[in-house]
Amino acid sequence: MHHELAHIINPSESRYIYLLLGICGNGKTQIATNLAAHKRYKNPQYTLANEHHQELLDIQNGHLSKEEIAHKRHNHNILRSADYLTIDELSQVRHSEFTTEKITALINHRYNNKLTTIIIANALQKEIHLHLSPLIIDRINETGGIVECNWPSYR
């Protein structure tokens, strides 16, 4: 099944964003990892959506030292500029205006800079509007696509 998905996601295109949807445990994260290795990206990065969200909240709340803020901003900039980024467990982030704004800004920046982004969510396609803005859903449909990983769990 995974080799068939590699033909659907063609990393030779210059700009693309893909959304992998499906039940927990069916290999979406492994697929994203294998795609990065297969195409030999120089700087692939991985983040859990919830951890990235928390780092941005920490910066906004101002309860950190200058060094901690600088470190978290540095981490954010790495995610913004990586040639390949996997954003995992998007459906685990609590939906809010702040969350939608920050995720939209990150993905849109990557879109504008022609950087590959794979978003993973344990969700159904009809639920994705709860996690992504209409702009990002349009970007996904324009440059890559939504891939429903509807095979059984491997766990």
C-alpha positions as a LaTeX table, in Angstrom:
\begin{tabular}{lrrr}
\hline
Residue & $x$ (\AA) & $y$ (\AA) & $z$ (\AA) \\
\hline
Met1 & 0.00 & 0.00 & 0.00 \\
His2 & 2.79 & 2.49 & 0.87 \\
His3 & 4.53 & 2.20 & $-2.51$ \\
Glu4 & 1.22 & 3.04 & $-4.20$ \\
Leu5 & 0.99 & 6.21 & $-2.11$ \\
Ala6 & 4.49 & 7.24 & $-3.20$ \\
His7 & 3.21 & 7.40 & $-6.77$ \\
Ile8 & 0.32 & 9.64 & $-5.70$ \\
Ile9 & 2.57 & 12.04 & $-3.83$ \\
Asn10 & 5.10 & 13.17 & $-6.40$ \\
Pro11 & 7.82 & 15.13 & $-4.60$ \\
Ser12 & 9.36 & 16.16 & $-7.91$ \\
Glu13 & 6.82 & 18.96 & $-8.22$ \\
Ser14 & 8.07 & 22.38 & $-7.15$ \\
Arg15 & 5.27 & 23.29 & $-4.72$ \\
Tyr16 & 3.03 & 21.02 & $-2.81$ \\
Ile17 & 1.24 & 20.50 & 0.46 \\
Tyr18 & $-0.37$ & 17.17 & 1.29 \\
Leu19 & $-2.78$ & 16.25 & 4.01 \\
Leu20 & $-2.77$ & 12.62 & 5.15 \\
Leu21 & $-6.00$ & 11.69 & 6.93 \\
Gly22 & $-7.02$ & 8.48 & 8.61 \\
Ile23 & $-7.37$ & 6.46 & 11.75 \\
Cys24 & $-4.65$ & 6.29 & 14.36 \\
Gly25 & $-1.97$ & 3.68 & 13.73 \\
Asn26 & $-2.27$ & 3.08 & 10.01 \\
Gly27 & 1.19 & 4.34 & 9.06 \\
Lys28 & 0.68 & 7.98 & 8.04 \\
Thr29 & 3.71 & 9.20 & 9.99 \\
Gln30 & 5.87 & 6.40 & 8.63 \\
Ile31 & 4.79 & 7.29 & 5.09 \\
Ala32 & 5.82 & 10.93 & 5.62 \\
Thr33 & 9.18 & 9.83 & 7.06 \\
Asn34 & 9.80 & 7.45 & 4.16 \\
Leu35 & 8.97 & 10.14 & 1.58 \\
Ala36 & 11.54 & 12.48 & 3.13 \\
Ala37 & 14.20 & 9.78 & 3.10 \\
His38 & 13.33 & 8.60 & $-0.41$ \\
Lys39 & 13.74 & 12.07 & $-1.92$ \\
Arg40 & 16.85 & 12.79 & 0.21 \\
Tyr41 & 15.81 & 16.16 & 1.53 \\
Lys42 & 18.71 & 18.06 & 3.10 \\
Asn43 & 16.84 & 19.41 & 6.11 \\
Pro44 & 13.68 & 17.39 & 6.86 \\
Gln45 & 11.91 & 18.42 & 10.07 \\
Tyr46 & 9.15 & 16.87 & 12.14 \\
Thr47 & 6.91 & 18.52 & 14.70 \\
Leu48 & 3.91 & 17.52 & 16.71 \\
Ala49 & 1.30 & 20.20 & 16.09 \\
Asn50 & 0.46 & 20.43 & 19.79 \\
Glu51 & 4.11 & 21.01 & 20.83 \\
His52 & 4.58 & 23.71 & 18.20 \\
His53 & 1.34 & 25.35 & 19.31 \\
Gln54 & 2.50 & 25.33 & 22.95 \\
Glu55 & 5.82 & 26.93 & 22.05 \\
Leu56 & 4.02 & 29.77 & 20.27 \\
Leu57 & 1.70 & 30.23 & 23.24 \\
Asp58 & 4.70 & 30.37 & 25.58 \\
Ile59 & 6.25 & 33.13 & 23.46 \\
Gln60 & 2.98 & 35.08 & 23.35 \\
Asn61 & 2.37 & 34.82 & 27.10 \\
Gly62 & 5.77 & 36.32 & 27.91 \\
His63 & 6.51 & 34.08 & 30.91 \\
Leu64 & 9.87 & 33.02 & 29.54 \\
Ser65 & 13.39 & 34.32 & 29.85 \\
Lys66 & 14.96 & 36.08 & 26.87 \\
Glu67 & 17.07 & 32.98 & 26.20 \\
Glu68 & 14.02 & 30.70 & 26.22 \\
Ile69 & 12.14 & 33.03 & 23.87 \\
Ala70 & 15.13 & 33.18 & 21.53 \\
His71 & 15.39 & 29.37 & 21.55 \\
Lys72 & 11.67 & 28.89 & 20.80 \\
Arg73 & 11.78 & 31.49 & 18.00 \\
His74 & 14.82 & 29.73 & 16.56 \\
Asn75 & 12.88 & 26.43 & 16.58 \\
His76 & 9.95 & 28.13 & 14.85 \\
Asn77 & 12.23 & 29.56 & 12.17 \\
Ile78 & 13.68 & 26.10 & 11.52 \\
Leu79 & 10.16 & 24.81 & 10.86 \\
Arg80 & 9.41 & 27.76 & 8.59 \\
Ser81 & 12.52 & 27.20 & 6.45 \\
Ala82 & 13.00 & 23.40 & 6.38 \\
Asp83 & 12.90 & 21.97 & 2.87 \\
Tyr84 & 10.51 & 19.24 & 4.10 \\
Leu85 & 8.23 & 19.54 & 7.13 \\
Thr86 & 5.88 & 17.00 & 8.65 \\
Ile87 & 3.24 & 18.49 & 10.97 \\
Asp88 & 1.84 & 15.52 & 12.85 \\
Glu89 & $-1.25$ & 15.02 & 15.00 \\
Leu90 & $-2.96$ & 18.20 & 13.83 \\
Ser91 & $-6.28$ & 16.89 & 15.14 \\
Gln92 & $-4.85$ & 16.84 & 18.70 \\
Val93 & $-4.49$ & 20.64 & 18.86 \\
Arg94 & $-7.30$ & 22.44 & 20.64 \\
His95 & $-9.11$ & 24.54 & 18.06 \\
Ser96 & $-8.97$ & 28.31 & 18.66 \\
Glu97 & $-8.55$ & 31.50 & 16.67 \\
Phe98 & $-4.91$ & 31.68 & 17.82 \\
Thr99 & $-4.23$ & 28.12 & 16.69 \\
Thr100 & $-5.83$ & 28.58 & 13.29 \\
Glu101 & $-3.95$ & 31.86 & 12.76 \\
Lys102 & $-0.55$ & 30.41 & 13.66 \\
Ile103 & $-0.94$ & 27.18 & 11.69 \\
Thr104 & $-2.22$ & 29.16 & 8.69 \\
Ala105 & 0.76 & 31.53 & 8.91 \\
Leu106 & 3.27 & 28.67 & 9.07 \\
Ile107 & 1.78 & 26.68 & 6.20 \\
Asn108 & 1.14 & 29.75 & 4.04 \\
His109 & 4.75 & 30.91 & 4.54 \\
Arg110 & 5.93 & 27.50 & 3.40 \\
Tyr111 & 3.55 & 27.60 & 0.41 \\
Asn112 & 4.85 & 31.03 & $-0.63$ \\
Asn113 & 8.43 & 29.76 & $-0.41$ \\
Lys114 & 7.72 & 26.54 & $-2.32$ \\
Leu115 & 8.60 & 24.27 & 0.61 \\
Thr116 & 7.18 & 20.78 & 0.98 \\
Thr117 & 4.72 & 20.28 & 3.83 \\
Ile118 & 3.01 & 17.07 & 4.89 \\
Ile119 & 0.19 & 17.51 & 7.40 \\
Ile120 & $-1.10$ & 14.47 & 9.28 \\
Ala121 & $-4.41$ & 14.24 & 11.13 \\
Asn122 & $-6.33$ & 11.42 & 12.74 \\
Ala123 & $-9.57$ & 12.75 & 11.34 \\
Leu124 & $-12.12$ & 12.33 & 8.61 \\
Gln125 & $-12.11$ & 14.62 & 5.59 \\
Lys126 & $-15.44$ & 16.14 & 6.64 \\
Glu127 & $-13.82$ & 17.25 & 9.95 \\
Ile128 & $-10.73$ & 18.94 & 8.55 \\
His129 & $-12.33$ & 22.40 & 8.44 \\
Leu130 & $-12.19$ & 22.26 & 12.26 \\
His131 & $-8.38$ & 22.17 & 12.12 \\
Leu132 & $-7.36$ & 24.13 & 9.03 \\
Ser133 & $-8.44$ & 27.46 & 7.59 \\
Pro134 & $-10.20$ & 27.62 & 4.19 \\
Leu135 & $-7.04$ & 29.24 & 2.77 \\
Ile136 & $-4.88$ & 26.26 & 3.71 \\
Ile137 & $-7.45$ & 23.76 & 2.48 \\
Asp138 & $-7.39$ & 25.62 & $-0.87$ \\
Arg139 & $-3.56$ & 25.53 & $-0.88$ \\
Ile140 & $-3.63$ & 21.77 & $-0.24$ \\
Asn141 & $-6.09$ & 21.18 & $-3.07$ \\
Glu142 & $-4.13$ & 23.46 & $-5.41$ \\
Thr143 & $-0.65$ & 22.06 & $-4.87$ \\
Gly144 & $-0.95$ & 18.53 & $-3.58$ \\
Gly145 & $-4.07$ & 17.01 & $-2.24$ \\
Ile146 & $-5.87$ & 15.26 & 0.53 \\
Val147 & $-4.96$ & 11.60 & 0.82 \\
Glu148 & $-7.39$ & 9.47 & 2.79 \\
Cys149 & $-5.40$ & 6.66 & 4.35 \\
Asn150 & $-8.35$ & 4.36 & 4.88 \\
Trp151 & $-6.60$ & 1.03 & 5.27 \\
Pro152 & $-6.69$ & $-0.79$ & 8.66 \\
Ser153 & $-4.50$ & 0.14 & 11.59 \\
Tyr154 & $-1.14$ & $-1.62$ & 11.86 \\
Arg155 & $-1.21$ & $-1.45$ & 15.65 \\
\hline
\end{tabular}
